[in-house]
Amino acid sequence: MGLLDAILGRTKPVRPDLDRLFGLPAAAITLQAGAGFSPTGAGSVCFAGVEGAAFARIQNDVRELLDADTGRGGTPVEFTRDTYGYTWLLARHPADDTASLVNDLHAVNILLQDAGFGPQLLCSLVGFRDTTADRDLALVYLYKRGTFYPFAPLPGGAEKRDNALELQVRALLADDLPVEDDLSRWFPLWGAPGIAAQAEDGGNG
């Protein structure tokens, strides 16, 4: 089963509520105070690519929208494609400006949804890092579910995750975000742009 099949599942998807993304800045404060994780300033949106001129235009529109501030020192967005063929858009902001990063991620989702590409949207994520313990974490928003889950890859690149930390974060953020109840939908996103290690090396997964 591929990532797309797993995320979409076999049941009727919940109508997405993209405004739930705006809960992330408050969740970031809770996460830093309760677990020692600070935002990295990196986040990404994942969607299944669609061939054709219409989708190419949407990608250009997204790039123009998010790159509007590059002349004032902003960081250009990056598009990459993973080994499964899914497209990732990586956005970066100063680490202390989670609100602007979330605004960008929300804008990308809305632009794709309003253009009729909602079915291609898979997830969005915001990266965090505990530099003291050398740990990475992402808060992942599932577009089709309208819920979040924590993904904590262990260091070393062995594709293992810190399940205990993920459960700790679930409890910590219960009052800040709608956390996905079905643990089988907490999908591993190995090498996803926007998680700290990938954000540092330029976003290539």
C-alpha positions as CSV (number, residue, x, y, z in Angstrom):
1,M,0.0,0.0,0.0
2,G,1.4,3.4,-1.0
3,L,1.5,6.6,1.0
4,L,-1.5,8.0,-0.9
5,D,-3.6,4.9,-0.4
6,A,-2.7,4.8,3.3
7,I,-3.5,8.4,3.9
8,L,-6.8,8.4,2.0
9,G,-7.9,5.1,3.5
10,R,-10.9,3.2,2.5
11,T,-13.5,5.2,4.3
12,K,-15.2,8.5,3.3
13,P,-12.8,11.3,4.2
14,V,-13.8,14.0,6.7
15,R,-14.4,17.4,5.2
16,P,-11.1,19.2,5.8
17,D,-11.0,22.2,8.1
18,L,-7.8,24.0,7.0
19,D,-8.3,26.7,9.7
20,R,-7.2,24.1,12.2
21,L,-3.7,24.8,11.0
22,F,-3.8,28.1,12.8
23,G,-3.7,26.1,16.1
24,L,-0.1,25.3,15.4
25,P,1.5,28.5,16.8
26,A,-0.2,27.9,20.2
27,A,0.8,24.2,20.0
28,A,4.4,25.3,19.4
29,I,4.4,27.2,22.6
30,T,3.0,24.3,24.5
31,L,5.5,21.9,22.9
32,Q,8.5,24.1,23.8
33,A,7.4,24.6,27.4
34,G,6.4,21.0,28.0
35,A,8.9,19.0,26.0
36,G,11.8,21.3,25.1
37,F,11.1,21.3,21.3
38,S,11.5,24.6,19.5
39,P,10.3,25.4,15.9
40,T,12.9,25.1,13.2
41,G,11.1,27.6,10.9
42,A,10.6,24.9,8.3
43,G,7.4,23.4,7.1
44,S,6.0,21.6,4.0
45,V,3.0,20.6,2.1
46,C,2.7,17.2,0.3
47,F,0.5,16.5,-2.6
48,A,0.2,14.0,-5.4
49,G,1.4,15.5,-8.7
50,V,-1.0,15.8,-11.6
51,E,0.3,16.2,-15.1
52,G,-1.0,19.0,-17.3
53,A,-0.8,22.7,-17.9
54,A,-3.4,23.5,-15.2
55,F,-1.4,21.9,-12.4
56,A,1.8,23.5,-13.7
57,R,0.0,26.9,-13.5
58,I,-1.0,26.2,-9.9
59,Q,2.6,25.4,-9.0
60,N,3.7,28.7,-10.5
61,D,0.9,30.5,-8.6
62,V,2.1,28.9,-5.4
63,R,5.7,29.9,-6.0
64,E,4.8,33.5,-6.9
65,L,2.6,33.7,-3.8
66,L,5.1,32.4,-1.3
67,D,8.2,34.0,-3.0
68,A,6.7,37.5,-2.9
69,D,8.9,38.5,0.0
70,T,12.2,37.1,-1.3
71,G,13.3,40.6,-2.4
72,R,13.1,41.6,1.3
73,G,15.2,38.7,2.5
74,G,12.7,35.9,2.5
75,T,13.7,32.4,1.6
76,P,12.4,31.0,-1.8
77,V,10.1,28.0,-1.6
78,E,11.5,24.7,-2.9
79,F,9.7,21.9,-4.8
80,T,11.0,18.4,-4.6
81,R,9.6,15.0,-5.6
82,D,10.1,11.9,-3.3
83,T,10.8,8.3,-4.3
84,Y,7.0,7.6,-4.4
85,G,6.4,10.4,-6.9
86,Y,4.7,12.8,-4.4
87,T,5.5,16.5,-4.6
88,W,6.7,18.4,-1.5
89,L,6.7,22.2,-1.2
90,L,9.2,23.4,1.5
91,A,8.8,26.8,3.0
92,R,11.1,28.5,5.5
93,H,10.7,31.4,8.0
94,P,12.6,32.6,11.0
95,A,12.3,30.0,13.7
96,D,10.5,32.4,16.0
97,D,7.8,33.2,13.4
98,T,5.7,30.1,13.3
99,A,2.6,32.2,12.5
100,S,4.0,33.3,9.2
101,L,5.1,29.8,8.3
102,V,1.6,28.5,9.1
103,N,0.1,31.3,7.0
104,D,2.1,30.1,4.0
105,L,1.1,26.4,4.5
106,H,-2.5,27.4,4.8
107,A,-2.3,29.6,1.7
108,V,-0.9,26.7,-0.3
109,N,-3.6,24.3,0.8
110,I,-6.3,26.8,0.1
111,L,-4.9,27.6,-3.4
112,L,-4.8,24.0,-4.4
113,Q,-8.2,23.2,-2.9
114,D,-9.9,26.1,-4.5
115,A,-8.4,25.2,-7.9
116,G,-10.0,21.8,-7.7
117,F,-6.9,19.9,-6.5
118,G,-8.1,19.1,-3.0
119,P,-8.1,15.4,-3.7
120,Q,-4.4,15.6,-4.4
121,L,-3.5,17.1,-1.1
122,L,-2.1,14.7,1.4
123,C,-0.6,16.4,4.4
124,S,1.3,19.4,5.8
125,L,3.9,19.4,8.5
126,V,5.8,21.8,10.7
127,G,9.3,20.9,12.0
128,F,10.6,21.1,15.6
129,R,13.9,20.2,17.2
130,D,15.3,19.6,20.7
131,T,18.9,20.5,20.3
132,T,19.8,19.5,23.8
133,A,18.8,15.9,23.2
134,D,19.4,15.9,19.4
135,R,15.8,14.9,18.6
136,D,13.6,15.9,15.7
137,L,9.8,16.1,15.6
138,A,7.1,17.1,13.2
139,L,3.5,17.9,13.8
140,V,1.7,16.5,10.8
141,Y,-1.8,17.6,9.5
142,L,-3.7,15.0,7.6
143,Y,-5.8,16.9,5.0
144,K,-8.4,14.2,4.5
145,R,-8.9,13.6,8.2
146,G,-8.7,17.2,9.6
147,T,-6.4,15.9,12.4
148,F,-2.8,16.1,13.5
149,Y,-0.3,13.6,14.8
150,P,3.3,13.8,16.0
151,F,6.1,12.0,14.0
152,A,9.4,11.6,15.9
153,P,12.2,9.9,13.8
154,L,15.1,8.7,15.9
155,P,18.5,10.1,15.0
156,G,20.9,8.0,12.9
157,G,18.9,7.5,9.7
158,A,17.8,4.0,10.5
159,E,14.1,4.7,9.9
160,K,13.0,4.1,13.5
161,R,10.7,6.3,15.4
162,D,10.4,7.4,19.0
163,N,6.9,6.0,19.9
164,A,7.2,7.0,23.5
165,L,7.9,10.6,22.6
166,E,5.0,10.6,20.1
167,L,2.6,9.5,22.8
168,Q,4.0,12.1,25.2
169,V,3.4,14.8,22.6
170,R,-0.2,13.5,21.9
171,A,-1.0,13.9,25.6
172,L,0.7,17.3,25.8
173,L,-1.2,18.8,22.8
174,A,-4.6,17.3,23.6
175,D,-6.0,20.8,24.4
176,D,-4.3,22.6,21.5
177,L,-4.9,20.4,18.4
178,P,-7.4,17.7,17.3
179,V,-5.0,14.7,17.4
180,E,-5.7,11.7,15.3
181,D,-7.2,8.9,17.4
182,D,-6.4,6.1,15.0
183,L,-2.7,5.3,15.6
184,S,-2.6,3.3,12.4
185,R,-2.8,6.6,10.6
186,W,0.3,8.0,12.2
187,F,2.3,7.4,9.1
188,P,6.1,7.6,9.1
189,L,7.3,10.4,6.8
190,W,10.9,9.3,6.4
191,G,13.0,12.0,4.7
192,A,10.2,14.5,4.5
193,P,11.3,18.1,3.7
194,G,10.6,20.3,6.7
195,I,11.8,17.9,9.4
196,A,14.9,19.4,11.0
197,A,17.6,17.2,9.5
198,Q,16.1,17.7,6.0
199,A,15.6,21.4,6.6
200,E,19.3,21.8,7.4
201,D,20.5,20.1,4.2
202,G,18.3,22.0,1.8
203,G,15.1,19.9,1.9
204,N,16.1,17.0,-0.2
205,G,14.6,13.8,1.0
